Amino acid sequence: MRQLISTLLLTFGLLVVASPIQAFDDDLEINDINLDDENFLDINAHRFRKSLEYQWYDNTTAWRITGASLDSDFAFIQSELKLQSELSEYVNVRFEIEQEVFYADKDFPFPTAEIEFYPWAGNLGIALLGTPAYEKREMDLGIAVIWGRRPWNYTRFEYLDVDALYNQKNVSDNTFYKEDPKAMKLEGAYLLGEQYKLRFNVSRESQLELIDPDNNGTFKHESSDYFLLFDYLPAPDSVIGITIEGFSIDKSNSQTGQNQQQATDYLSADIYWVKGMGKSYEIRLGTQYDHITNDIRDFIDASENLDYHMKTLQVYSSAYHPFNEHMAWDLGLYVGQVEEEQVYLQDTSKNTLNDSLEAKFRMGFEYSSSDGRNSLQLNISLNLDDVFKDPGDGGGLSFQSVF
């Protein structure tokens, strides 16, 4: 019966969320994306290592943050906080907030607060959730159906009314929603025996249409995101796995003096082998493919119509070695073939094409608590593809705590 109910919930969620989409991030602008050649190497170099990632997934209360240089003006930012308090076997209270920024400036999102009810103290639960905001028009309100309990062996389907009270509570200006956005999300995590780990996250938001009568403006937005992790553990300290994630965003902004559309798509696939988690040396070898496209159509100035893409295929390796109770070295080598192209549909004289080999060497120093549940790491990088003219390649800082 348990397997049957899990299968029904999973099937229902997949049918509803067959086209995965990301929730509205309050970005009302058309984003001009132009990354540096080595940026996908930068991002990969500053991700948390596998053993820390497993710590994060194994705990319901934790926080982590990363800030790393992308170039002289911009940074890669990843920040997450999750808190859970179990009042009893019937009621949980949860609080979450997360942000990841690398391609455009984004406002920091509101946190999500949630109350989970398990009426029969078993696996079937119902949750009420929302985002608290000073202006009530910005509150999201929703409900979720859950089978199982975090951190593993659960499936959850969530429905969210984005900016649920916007038209009723907006006293700041004359804008209003002509089409209200609705978001749906399916997520789950499973330990399949002792050797397999599966996590997935798929979400969808219907199109919103925001009207601004003061400047004859109309803003439209719909988006999607997805995440899949599948790991095989041939031994407790070893992993062979794949992670796939991405998003799709379509939006348009029409007002007096402006009429543009934008379509942005991102895909990342990482295949890796890790050996020695919890041992003297944690070694990781992998290959990762990243591809981002950004197509802009300008219906007032056709010379600005642009198709942009950047793709990177990289191979990488890293080695983590604790040398006493609190300190460790974490070194990484990243080499990638990068293609970046801008194609102006009207004025081809502005077209650009960069096809290059990028390489970087990251040197990291970690200081952690004696139980390993709190980790602070500092990184600096060398630009190996131009070590004499441009040796420095930025740095970063990351911290993770599970409790």
N, C-alpha and C positions, 0 to 999 in steps of 0.2 A: 504493500500500500504506500509506504514511504517513497519508494522509487517511482510509483505511478504518479503521485501528486507532484513530485519534483519535475517529472517529465512534462506533465500538463502545464505547470507554471512556466517552464522554460519554453515550451512550444508556443504558448499564448504570447509571451513576451517577444519572441522572435517574429511572430506574425505581425504584431503591432509595430515593431521597430525594425522592419525589414530594410528600411533606408536609414542608416545611422546618422544622427545629427546632434550637434553641440548646442547647448543652451545659450541664449543671448547674453553677451558680455558687456552690454551698455556702450559699445563702441559705435558711435554715430558718424564716423568718418570713413572716407575712402582711403585705404592705406597704400602708400607708395613703398613697396618692398624692394630693397636692394641690399642683399647680404654681401659680406666679405667672403672670399674664396674658401677660407679655412673654417668658417663658422660651424659647420656640422661636425668637424673634428673637435672644435672647441667644446661644443655641447656634450659630445660623447666623453671627452676627457674629464669632465667635471660631474658626471653622473655618480651616484653612490654605488659602491662595489656590491657584489652579489650577496655576501654575508650580511651586510647592512640592510639590503633590500629585503632579505628574508626576515630579519628582525622587525622591520616595519610592517610586513604583512602578518606576522605572528602576533601582533599586539593591537589592541583596540584603543589604546591611549598612547599618543606619541606626537612629537613635532619635529620638523626638519626644515632646513633652509639652505639654499645655495645661491651665491652671487658670484658670477664669473665674467671676465671681460670678453666681449665679442670684437670690439675695436676701440678706438680712442673715445668714442662717443656713447656706445651702447653696451649693455650687459645682458647676459642670460640670467634670468631669475626663476627659481623654483622654490615655492614655500607652501608648506602643508601643516595643518594642525588638526588632530582628531582626538576628541575626549569622549569617554563613555563611562557612565555611572550606572551600576546595576542596583536599583532600589530593592528589587526582589526578583524571584524567578518569573514574575509576571510583567515587570515594568523596567525598561531601560530608558535613560535620557542620554542623548548624543548631541555632539556639537562638532561641526566640521567647517574648514575653510581651506581653499587651495587656489594657487595661481601658478601658471607657467608662462613666461614671456620671452620670446626670442626674435620675433619677426615684426612686431608693431607694439606701440605703447598702449597698454591696457590699464584701465582703472582697477584698483584692488577690489575684488568682489565682496559682497556681503556674506557673512557666515550663514550656515544652515543649522538650525536647531531642530531637534527631532525627539518625539516621544514614541517609543516602541511598546506595544501592548501584546503580550502573549496570553490570551484569555485562559487557556488550559495548561499553561506552564510547559507547553511542549514546543514543537517546531513551527507551528503556524502562528504568524504574527501580523499585526496591522500597525502602521506607523502614521502619525500626523507630523507634518514638517512645514517649516516656513523660514523665511529670511527676515529677521527683525531690521527695521529701518526707521529713522526719525520721520521721514516723509512716508506716510502710509501708502502712497501711490507706488512706491518702489518695493513693496513687500511681495514675495512669492509665497503661495500657499499650495500645499499638496497633500497627497496620501500615498502610501505604499503598502504592498502586500508582500510578505516575507515567508519563505520556507527555510528553516534552519537559523543558525545564529553565528554571528561573526566570532572569530576572524576567518574560519574556514567552514566548508560544507553548508553553504547557504545560497539561495537564489532570491533575488529581490526585484520586483517590478514597481516603478515609481511613476506617478502622474503629478505634474506640477503646473499650476496656473501662474504663469510669469507676469509680474506686475499686476496682480489680481485686482487691485483696487484703483488702478490708475485713472480710469475715466470718472470714477465716483469721488476720488480724494485729491485730484490734482488742483492745487491752489497756487502753484508757482508760475504757470504760464497758461497759454490757450491750447497747448498740444493735447491730442487725444488719440487713442488707438481706434482705427477703423477695423483692423483685424487683430484680435487678441492672440498673443503667442501662447501655445500650450506645449509643454515639454514632457517627454516620456523617456524613461531610462530603465535599462535592464542590466543588472550586474550579478556576478556570482563568483564564488571561489570554492574549489574542491581539492581535497587530498584524495587521490585515487590510489588506494593501497599505500605502500610505503615508498614508492618510487616515482610517482607522478604528481605534479602540481599544475593546476589549471586555474587561471583567473581571466575574467572577461568583463568588459564594460562597453555598452553600446547605448547611445542616447539620441533622441530626435526632438527637434522643436519645429512646430509648424510655422508658416510664414507670419511675421508680424508686419503691420503697416501703421506707421506713426504719422499723423497729420499735424502740420504746423500752419494754421491759417494766417499767421502774422507775416510770413514770408513766402506764402504759397508753396510750402514745402511738403514733400512726401518722402519718408524713409522706409525702405523695406529690407527685411533681413530674414534669412533662414540658414541653419547651419547643422553640422553633424560631427560627431567624433566617435572613435572606436578604439578599443584596446584589447589585446589578446596576449596572454603569456602561457606558454606550455613548456614545462621543464620535466626532464627525465633525470632521475638521480640513480646512476648505477651503483653508487656507494654514498654513505651519508655525507661525505665531504666533497662530492663531485656532482657536477651538473652539465647536462647537454640540453640546450633549450633554444627557443625562439620567442621573440617579442615583436609584435606588430602593432603599430598605432598610427593614428592619423586623424585628420579632420577635413571638412569641406564647408566653406562659407560662401554664401551668395547674398549680396546686398546692393542696394541702389540708393542714391541720394539725389533728389530733384527739388530745386528751389530756385528762386530768382537769381539768375546768373550762373547756375550750376545744374548739370544733368549728367550724372555718371552712373555706371554700373561696374561692379567688381565681382570676380569669381576667384576664390583662393582655395587651393587644394594642397594637402600635405600628406605624405606617406613615409613612414620609417619602418624598416624591417631589420632586425638584429638577430644573427645566429651566433651562438657562443658555446664555448666549452670552459668550464671552471673546475679547478682542482685545488684541494687543500683548504677548504673553508674550515676555520677553527684550528688550523695547524700552523706550523712555523712559516709556511709560505702559501699564500693564496694566489694562484696563477690563473689568468684569464686570457684566452685567445678568441678572436671573433672577427666577423665581417659584418658591416652594416651599410645599408643603402638608404639614402634620404633623397626625397624629391619634392620640391615645392614649386607650384605654379601660381602666378598672379596675373589675371587678364583684366584689363581696364578698358572700358568703352566710354568715350566722352562724346555726347551728342550735341555739344556746342562747339568744341574745338577738336575736330577729327584728327589733327596732327598729334594729339596726345593718346590716341588709341594704341595700346601697348599689350603685347604678350611677353610675359617674363617667366623664365624657369631657371631653376638651379638644381642640379643633381650631383650627388657625391657617392661614390662607391669606395669604401675604406676598409682596410684591414688594420687590426690593432691588437695590442697585447699589453697586459699590466701585471705587476707583481707587488704584492703587499706582504711586508715582513715586520712583525712586531719584535723589537729587540730588547724590551724590558716590560715591566708590568703596565706602564702607561703610554709608551711611545712606540711609533712604528714609521717605517718608510713605505711610501706607495708610489711606484714609478710606472709610467705608461708611455708607449710609443704608438703613434697614430699616423698612417700614411693613406692618402686618398686621391683618387682621380676625380677632378671637379670640372663640371661644365656649367657655365653661367651665360645666359643669353637674354638680351633685350631686343625684341622685334617691334619696331614702330610700323604700323600698318600703312600709314600715309607717307611719312618722311623717313625713307630707308637710310638716309645719310646719318641718322642718329643711332642706327643699330650697333650693338656691341656683342662680341662673342669672346669669352674667356675660357680656354681649355688648358688646364694646368695640373701639375702634380704637386700636392701639398703634403708636408710632413711636419710633425711636431713631437717634442719630447717633454713630457710632464714630470715634474719632480714634486712629490707631496710629502708633507710631514704631518703625522697624526698624533694627537694627544687624547687619550681616552680614560674613562674611569676604570677602576680595577676590575669591575664586573663586565666591562665592555658594552654597557647599555647607553653610554653617553660618549659621543665621538666628535671631536673638533679637528678639522683638517685644513691645512693651508697648502696651496698649490702655486707653482710658477712654471712657465712653459718656455721652451726654446724653439725658435723657428728654424727647423733643420733644412728647409728648402732654400733658405737665403741666410745662412748662419753668419756671414761676414757683414753684409750690408744692413740686415735687419734681424739681429739675433733674438731680441725679446719678443715674446708672443703673449703677453698678459699673464694673468693669474686669477686665482679665485679662492673663496672660502666656503666651507660647508660645515654644518653642524646637524647632528641627529641625536634625539633622545627618546628612548622608549621607557615607559613606566606604568 
